[in-house]
């Protein structure tokens, strides 16, 4: 899946970036000024895209111990409620992230001098993907007997 590949590329970029940061600090005795911003950018996108991937795989946070103890009638309802909660949380990310974008557009980072929009855009993108994948799961659950 494309999102998983993007996460993989971001993770590789994060590893290389942190390695370069450590190398510059302890070997060259002069720290690159940009490595922490690149690491932060990669990490933020990994978190929100990774959360969407977890929802797609059905591995998002649930009270599995609680759901497993429910009977055969209550377990599907608990699955539905937990997936609907993910849709609600994704909606909060989407709305809040979208609301902050105009402010982020006017800010730039110190070292790279790129727009903070690149950082904050991860929220609505991740939220929208979480909603999409959760709604697909709800549709799948509603069709199964």
NORZI-V370299 format. One line per field, one symbol per residue. ss: DSSP state (H for helix, E for strand, C for the rest). psi: psi as a letter, one per 30 degrees, with the letter a starting at -180 (. if undefined). burial: 1 if it has 9 or more other ideal C-beta (glycine too) atoms within 8 Angstrom, else 0. Layout:
ss = ???
psi = ???
burial = ???
This chain:
ss = CHHHHHHHHHHHHHHHHHHHHHHHHHCCCCCCCCHHHHHHHHHHHHHHHHHHHHHHCCCCCCCHHHHHHCCHHHHHHHHHHHHHHHHHHHHHHHHHHHHHHHHHHCCECCCCCCECHHHHHHHHHHHHHHHHHHHHHHHHHHHCC
psi = keeeeeeeeeeeeeeeeeeeeeeeefefgjkkffeeeeeeeeeeeeeeeeeeeeeefgglklieeeeffllfefeeeeeeeeeeeeeeeeeeeeeeeeefeeeeffklleefhlkfeeeffeeeeeeeeeeeeeeeeeeeeffk.
burial = 0010011001101100110110111000000000101111111111111111111100010000001000000010011101110110111111111001100110001000000110111111111111111111110010000
